Amino acid sequence: MPAARRTLFVTTALPYANGPFHIGHIMEYIQADVWVRFQRMRGAEVHFVCADDAHGAPIMLKAEGEGITPEQLIERVGASHREDWARYLISFDTTHSTHSPENTELAQSIYRALRDRTPSLIESRTIEQFYDPVKGMFLPDRYIKGECPKCGAKDQYGDACENCGSTYAPTDLRNPTSAITGATPELRSSEHLFFRLSAPEVVAFLRRWTATPAEGQSLQPEVYNKVREWLGDGKLSDWDISRDAPYFGIPVPDAKGKYFYVWLDAPIGYLAALRKHFDSGAARRAYPHETRSFDEFVADPAVEQYHFIGKDIVYFHTLFWPATLHFSGRKTPTNVFVHGFITASGEKMSKSRGTGV
């Protein structure tokens, strides 16, 4: 009997909608595209999607600086992204945006599932966070810079060190400054929502998933070794998933003035793009036998789900993302494929740092 046809759902990391691509982005798209074309040549049914990552304070602040709305900015940048994907013949079946009805519905639905389960994995806490007294707003992690509390590297962002890979709270940075105004930020209190990544059941699940994401699958050895460092003695930090207004993002249900942190809704954008792919009829046009709905397709254990990403977002894709999916009652990724950086003058290419080519 011939083997059953494989069915794959494949994504690349979502490009941030604040500017054009650099060659590091194109490297990832080509890498994934070659793999996807190979799978199609072998007879697999492949649904290859992407979306612009369109939320967060950087987009809000960039639009403000240009005197336009965030929606106008992400439409302009999104158009340039679509042109470049076409120029490089990247064979995405569907592209979309995280600023969409599909992503709003999915993000709020997944949040409610995490909040309403027993025991709940969402917890409200009053925290101290940095506030820019000149700009008059709480500072997003990426708008606080200082010295890494772990390795001492200078000019690091407020959520993770690009030098040693450590993650930390922005308030742990040494000698912090506001990247917006250069002011020394003040500590002020605010109520935030946390996903309880430290819950014993979450840690136990992540130990299992990272060891064997799916039958016959394993993370790359260097990726698994890094994940084991993070898991360590099992004392993971809980994940702050909310941000205060003003913020360009998806509102948190039943929490006035709160928005989802961009890293909560960004990977859900993979599912939103896939939903658009199915709801628009594109999946059926590509594969006439594909009569399933989005919900039926994404829940099918036989559908393989793969993500191509850079090494700087391994933490989000091997801890936050599978835990978010699993504990909201959804299927987890089959595997995550990780590549390194292309560097410019010895530095990682970065749109935010202006080191891209």
C-alpha positions, 0 to 999 in steps of 0.5 A: 500500500502506498504511503499516505500523502504528507500534509504540511503547514509551514511558516517563516518568522513574521517580519516586523512591519516597521521597515523594508527587509534586509538580506537576513530576512531574505535568507530565511525566506529562501531557506524555507522556500527551498524546503517547501518546494522540495516537499511539494516535489515529493508529493506533499500537500504544503500550505506555506503562509506568512504575515506581517507582525504589525503591532507594538510600540515601535510601530506606534512611535514610528508612525507618530514620528512620520505624522501618519496612523499606524494603519497607514504605516503597516499598509505601506510597509506591507506593500513593500514586503509583498513586492519583495516576496514576489521579486525573490519568487518566494512561494507563499500561498497566502500572506496576511497581517496580525492587524486583522479580524482573524488574529484578533479573534484567535488571540482573544480566544486563546487568551480566554482558554488560558484564563478560564481553565482550571487552574487558570494560567493567567494571573494579575499582578501589580508590578513596577516598570519603567516610565519615561517622564519626558515622553509620558508613557510606560516604556516597552522593553525594546525602548529601554537600553542598558547593560545586561545584568548577566554578562555586562554587555552594553547597549542591550534591550530591556527583554533579552541580551543579544550577546549572551542570550539571557532573558530578564526583566527590564528593571534588571538592566544596569544603568537604564536609559530611555531609547526614546528621549535618553531620559533616566526612566522612573519606576512606577506601578501598574497592574499586568497580566501574566501567563504562568510559565512557571506552573509545574504542569507547564514546566513538565510539558515543556520538558517533554515537548522540547525533548521530543516535539513530535514522534521522530522529531527533535530540536537541533542539538545546539537549540536543545542544549540552549533550551535545557539551560533555560529550563534548568531547575524548572524555575521559569519566569512567568511571562508578562503578556499585557501592556498599558495604553497607549499601545498599538495592539489587540485589546485584552478582553475584560481588561480596560486599557490593556493590550496584548504584548506583541509577542502574545499575538505575533505567533498566533498570526501564523494561525490567522494567516492559515485561517485566511488561507482556508476561509478565502478558498485558497487552500481548496484552489491549490488542492481541490480535495482539501474540503476541511475547514480551518478548524478541522485542518489545524486540529488534525494530528496528521497535519505537520506544523513547521516554523523556520526562525532565527536564533534570536527568537528561540525562547519564544518559539520553544517555550512560550509558543508551544505552551500557549498552544497546548494549554489553550487546547490546541495542537503544538508544532511538529518542529522548529528549524533555527538558523543563525545570523548574517552579520554586518561589520561584526554585528547582527543585522537588525532593522531596529539597530540600523545594521541591515543591508 
